[in-house]
Amino acid sequence: MKERDADPEWALCYDSSMPEANDSNLLNFIASTVEALRVRVDTISEQMAGMATKVDLANLRDELREEMATIRDVMATKDDLARLENQMKADLARVESQMATKDGLARLETTLHGEFERVHIRIDSLDRGMGSRMGLIETDVSRLRSVLYLLVKDKPDMLRLLGQPTPGESRPQG
């Protein structure tokens, strides 16, 4: 006991008033404590194996910086979006100014209906005028044929030129 009391470090860890009989209990306590600490160290070692190291975190940080830089390069800024919005508004206004309104289309439809009616009336009047003139022309042609027939009735060769069969000749059926 005296040796232990002489060592100041040992005196801090060991109660000098403890009798020698308790030394075996102390050894058992120390052994069980060491075993428990060993189990805890093993558990902590297993947990640390799944943890990232500072190098891993630094690599991850670098990768994330690169990805963020790439994303920033392809992303539009608020100014870009504002310019695009203004451009789209201007384009839409230009298209709207070129588009016809319902009222404008209705006026155009009415105008076209009027024009079609005028053309139809004009065609009808031309048709009636042409019909009456065709009737006059047919009458005149018929008279001319009659006069010509009377003039050439004694000349069978001339009748053939007019498309009339000579007396006694039959006309082919076609």
Secondary structure, 3 states (H helix, E strand, C coil): CHHHHHCHHHHHHCCCCCCCCHHHHHHHHHHHHHHHHHHHHHHHHHHHHCCCCHHHHHHHHHHHHHHHHHHHHHCCCHHHHHHHHHHHHHHHHHHHHHCCCHHHHHHHHHHHHHHHHHHHHHHHHHHHHHHHHHHHHHHHHHHHHHHHHHHHCCCHHHHHHCCCCCCCCCCCCC
